[in-house]
Amino acid sequence: MTTLLLLVACAPDVDLNLNPPANHVDLGLGYERAEAARDAVIRGAPGEVLDHLRTLWVEANQIYPDDDDQAAAQRELVSAVETGLHSSNFAGLAQGVAATGAACGGCHADAGAKLDRGSATPPEDGSMRRHYWGIDRIWYGLVAADTGAVQEGFTVIAKTRLVPDRPEDPAILTKARHLEVQVNQLAATVASEGSSDAARVQAYGQLLETCSTCHAWAGGGPPKWVGEPGAAQPDAAQPEAGDPDAAGSEGE
């Protein structure tokens, strides 16, 4: 009873009137949900982020660890998700999602799980394709507890020009170029081996938030169009994109 009261107190607007599974949660679905939350941050859709985090919070509390180390990792995961759920702005949501990815990696490391996903070779051309590869590579590194992959992603972003010679609107281009410099400098700061895990997680949250801001100005963003060469850009931005204060009202 005490445990249930604590769970209810820690999760805003989460319906716990559920039939718990028989000592089992599909961790693959949990990973997909965490990644969906990340992609929603990139698109600038706080309502979607909150929806994914709420479901992930319930699922994380239905994991039954085998030992004390895994139990500690599970608590870290729940705490990371709550960071996003309790955030008052979009920046906090982005940080919560980044922390959730890192907490997933902690669980995987404690359980001895090995993940293998995606190419370790970045695209040779296409600024946005290289940028998105870097974002995805960092994410893989976080959830797989693979420090090398995290460094690879930050290194590519630090060296990649993120803004192409469009859009034609000079005002948008000027703002986007300013963000480009910030992103390159931020990635370069944490790409070195001496950077702490905490600093990299924080930097990743900042990168995700910056992605959504730039996509709002440019009129769209991944994962809808950046993945394939020659893919069309959407006609309009997501309606929620670029609103840093939307997290407190969307999806509530």
C-alpha positions in Angstrom: 0.0 0.0 0.0 2.8 2.4 0.9 4.5 1.7 -2.5 1.3 2.4 -4.4 0.8 5.7 -2.6 4.3 6.8 -3.4 3.8 5.9 -7.1 0.6 7.9 -7.3 2.3 10.9 -5.6 5.2 10.9 -8.0 3.4 10.7 -11.3 1.2 13.5 -12.6 -1.9 12.5 -14.5 -1.0 8.9 -14.9 -3.8 6.3 -14.7 -2.6 3.4 -12.5 -5.9 1.6 -12.8 -4.2 -1.1 -15.0 -3.9 -4.8 -14.9 -0.1 -5.3 -14.4 1.6 -7.9 -16.6 2.7 -11.2 -15.1 6.1 -10.0 -13.9 7.1 -9.0 -17.4 7.3 -5.8 -19.5 8.2 -5.7 -23.2 11.5 -3.8 -23.0 11.6 -3.5 -26.7 8.4 -1.5 -26.7 9.8 0.6 -23.9 12.8 1.4 -26.0 10.6 2.3 -29.0 8.6 4.6 -26.7 11.7 6.4 -25.4 12.9 6.9 -29.0 9.5 8.2 -30.0 9.7 10.7 -27.2 13.1 11.8 -28.5 11.7 12.2 -32.1 8.8 14.2 -30.7 11.2 16.6 -29.1 13.1 17.0 -32.4 9.8 17.8 -34.1 8.8 20.3 -31.4 5.7 18.4 -30.2 5.6 18.6 -26.4 2.2 16.9 -26.1 3.5 13.8 -27.8 6.6 13.8 -25.6 4.4 13.9 -22.5 2.2 11.1 -23.8 5.2 8.8 -24.4 6.8 9.6 -21.1 3.6 8.9 -19.2 3.3 5.5 -20.7 6.9 4.8 -20.2 6.6 5.8 -16.5 3.9 3.2 -16.0 5.9 0.5 -17.8 9.1 1.4 -15.9 7.3 0.8 -12.6 6.2 -2.6 -13.8 9.7 -3.9 -14.3 10.8 -6.4 -11.6 14.6 -6.3 -11.2 16.5 -9.5 -10.3 19.1 -7.9 -8.0 19.9 -4.7 -6.1 22.0 -3.2 -9.0 19.2 -3.6 -11.4 16.8 -2.2 -8.9 18.9 0.9 -8.5 19.1 1.2 -12.3 15.3 0.9 -12.5 14.9 3.7 -9.9 17.2 5.9 -12.0 15.0 5.2 -15.1 11.9 6.2 -13.2 13.5 9.3 -11.9 14.7 10.3 -15.4 11.2 10.0 -16.8 9.8 12.0 -13.9 12.3 14.8 -14.8 10.5 15.2 -18.0 7.0 14.8 -16.6 7.6 17.4 -13.9 9.3 19.9 -16.3 7.7 23.3 -16.7 9.1 24.1 -20.2 10.3 22.5 -23.4 13.9 22.7 -22.3 13.1 20.6 -19.3 11.3 18.0 -21.4 14.3 17.7 -23.7 16.6 17.2 -20.7 14.2 14.6 -19.3 14.3 12.6 -22.5 18.1 12.8 -22.7 18.3 11.5 -19.1 15.8 8.8 -19.9 18.1 7.5 -22.7 21.1 7.5 -20.4 19.0 5.7 -17.7 18.1 3.0 -20.2 21.8 2.6 -20.8 22.3 2.1 -17.1 19.8 -0.7 -17.0 21.3 -2.4 -20.0 24.8 -2.1 -18.5 23.7 -3.6 -15.2 21.8 -6.4 -16.9 24.7 -7.2 -19.3 22.5 -6.5 -22.3 24.3 -5.8 -25.6 22.7 -3.6 -28.3 23.8 -3.4 -31.9 22.1 -0.9 -34.1 22.8 1.3 -37.1 26.0 2.1 -39.0 29.1 3.3 -37.3 30.0 5.2 -40.5 28.4 8.6 -40.9 27.1 9.7 -44.4 29.8 11.4 -46.5 27.5 14.2 -47.7 24.3 16.0 -46.9 24.6 18.3 -43.9 21.2 17.3 -42.4 21.8 13.6 -43.0 25.2 13.8 -41.1 23.6 15.9 -38.4 20.8 13.4 -37.9 23.2 10.5 -38.0 25.1 12.2 -35.2 22.0 12.8 -33.1 21.0 9.1 -33.6 24.5 7.9 -32.9 24.6 9.7 -29.5 21.2 8.3 -28.7 22.4 4.8 -29.5 25.5 5.4 -27.3 23.3 6.5 -24.4 20.9 3.6 -24.4 23.6 1.1 -25.1 26.0 2.5 -22.5 28.5 2.9 -25.3 30.8 5.9 -24.6 32.6 5.5 -27.9 29.4 5.9 -29.9 28.4 9.0 -27.9 31.8 10.6 -28.7 31.4 9.6 -32.4 28.1 11.4 -32.6 29.2 14.5 -30.9 32.4 14.6 -33.0 30.4 14.5 -36.3 28.0 17.2 -35.2 30.9 19.4 -34.0 32.5 19.2 -37.5 29.4 19.3 -39.7 27.8 22.4 -41.1 24.2 22.0 -40.0 22.5 24.7 -42.0 22.4 24.4 -45.8 22.1 27.5 -48.1 18.3 27.5 -47.6 15.9 28.7 -46.6 16.0 31.8 -48.8 14.6 34.1 -46.1 17.7 36.1 -44.9 16.2 36.6 -41.4 15.6 32.8 -40.9 19.0 32.0 -42.3 20.7 34.5 -39.9 19.0 32.9 -36.9 19.8 29.4 -38.1 23.4 30.2 -38.7 23.6 31.5 -35.1 22.2 28.2 -33.8 24.7 26.4 -36.0 27.6 28.0 -34.3 26.1 27.2 -30.9 25.5 23.6 -31.8 29.0 23.1 -33.2 30.6 24.6 -30.2 28.5 22.7 -27.7 29.2 19.4 -29.4 32.9 20.1 -29.6 33.0 20.8 -25.9 31.7 17.4 -24.9 33.3 15.4 -27.7 36.6 14.9 -25.9 37.4 11.9 -23.8 37.6 14.0 -20.7 34.0 15.0 -20.7 31.7 13.5 -18.0 28.7 11.4 -18.7 26.5 14.0 -17.0 27.8 16.8 -19.2 27.1 14.8 -22.4 23.6 14.0 -21.3 22.9 17.6 -20.6 24.5 18.6 -23.9 22.3 16.1 -25.8 19.2 17.5 -24.2 20.3 21.0 -25.4 20.9 19.7 -28.9 17.4 18.1 -29.1 15.9 21.4 -28.0 17.9 23.3 -30.6 16.8 20.9 -33.3 13.1 21.7 -32.6 13.8 25.5 -32.7 15.6 25.4 -36.0 13.0 23.1 -37.6 10.2 25.5 -36.5 12.0 28.3 -38.4 12.8 26.1 -41.4 9.3 24.7 -41.8 9.9 21.1 -40.9 12.3 18.5 -39.7 13.2 14.8 -39.2 12.4 12.1 -39.0 10.0 12.8 -41.9 12.4 14.1 -44.5 16.0 14.1 -43.5 16.7 10.3 -43.6 16.9 9.8 -47.3 18.7 11.7 -50.1 16.3 13.7 -52.2 13.4 13.2 -49.8 10.9 16.1 -49.8 10.6 18.6 -47.0 7.2 19.0 -45.4 5.1 22.0 -46.5 4.6 23.3 -43.0 6.1 23.2 -39.5 4.5 21.2 -36.7 2.0 23.5 -35.0 3.6 23.1 -31.6 7.2 23.5 -32.8 9.4 26.1 -31.2 7.2 27.0 -28.3 9.4 26.7 -25.2 6.5 27.2 -22.8 4.2 24.6 -24.3 5.3 21.7 -22.1 3.3 23.0 -19.1 0.1 23.0 -21.0 0.3 20.4 -23.9 -1.0 17.0 -23.1 -2.1 17.8 -19.6 
